[in-house]
Amino acid sequence: MSCAIILFAHGARDPEWARPLQRLAAAVRAMEPDTPVLTAFLELMEPSLAQAASLAVQAGAVTLVVVPVFLAQGGHVRRDVPKILDEIRAQHPAVRIELRAAVGEAQTVIDAMAQLIVHNN
């Protein structure tokens, strides 16, 4: 394995909150069966982003694609994530880390949400 995808979300006290993220991870795994897909959380849930990165690296990943599953590039994505990624880079200097934009900013995601709202599916 050379690449792993980490779906990164906020986290919550209620474990049910993570179910949609787990479903998203399963859908990505189905589309990319040869690529490990992990979930990670900023707070209140585990694994943390650093823990997920370590798991992926231990499994052989040399590239980590971090995908913030947030509606927008808010404070967490702009301030907290770069600090966490710097710590991960310090622990795993040979690993390449790619930080993607928040998924909620993609036009296809906005269009899908609008369709859901308008058509109440």
N, C-alpha and C positions, 0 to 999 in steps of 0.2 A: 504494500500500500504506500502510496506517496502523498495522497491528499485526503484530508478529512474535512467535513463540513460541520460547523458548530452553530446550531440555531440558538441564539442568545436572547433571553426574555427577562422581564423584570423580576418575576417571582411574586408569591403571595402566601399568606398563612394557610389558606384552604387548598389542600392537595388537588381538589377537583379543578382548580384554576388552570393547572398544567395540561389538562386533557387536550385542548385544541392544539397546543404546541406538540404534544406527543403524536397527535393525528397528522400534523404537518410533517413531522419527522418521518413518520411511516410512509407518507406520500412521496417525500423526497427519496427515501430509500428505495421505494418501488421504481422510481424513475432512474435512479443511479445505484443499481444493486452492487456494484463493485466499489462504491465509495462509502466509508463509514460516516454516519450522520449521528451526531450527538446533540443533546440539549444541554443548556447551561443557563444559570440564573444569576442575576445581579445580587439579589438578597432574598432571605426568607426560605429559600429552597436550595437543594443541592442536586447536581454538582454546581459549584461556582464555575466561572469561565476558566480560571486558572486550573481547577481540578479537571475539567473536561479537556483542556489543552494537554495537560500531563498524561491523561489516559490515552489520548490520540497519539501523542509522541511515543509513549511506551509501546503502542501497537504498531509503530513504524511510520507514522505520518511525518513527512518533511515539509508539507505545506498545510496550513490551517486556513480555511475560508470561514470567517466569522460573519454571520448574518444576523444583524439586529432585527428581531421580530417586534418592532415598535412601529407605531403609526407615523412617527416623524423623528427627525434628528434633534431631539430635545437635549436637555442638560446631561442626562445619563449617557447618551451616545456621544455627545460632543466633549464632555469633560471626564466622566468616569471610565468609559471604555478605553480611551487612549492610555490612561494611567495603568489600567489592568494589563493592557497589551504590552506596555513597556516592561512591566514586571515579568510577563511571560517570556518576552524576548531575552531578558536578562537570565532567566532560568534555562532557556532553550535557544541559545544564540544561533544555532545552525538551522533553525526552523524558520521558514518564510511564512509570514502572516498577512493575509489579505482581509481588510475590513470592508465589507460591502455597505451600501447605503441602507437605511431603514426600509424594510419591505413596504411599509405603508405609504411611502413616497412614490412608488412605481405607478405609472399611469394605469397599467393593467390591473393593479390591486384596487386603485380608486374606482376604475370602471366596474370591476366586479362588485364592490361594495355598493355603488350606485344602482346597479342592476338588482341587487338583493333588496335594497331599500324600496325601489320603485315597484318591483314585481312581488315583493313580500314572499320570496321563496325560502 
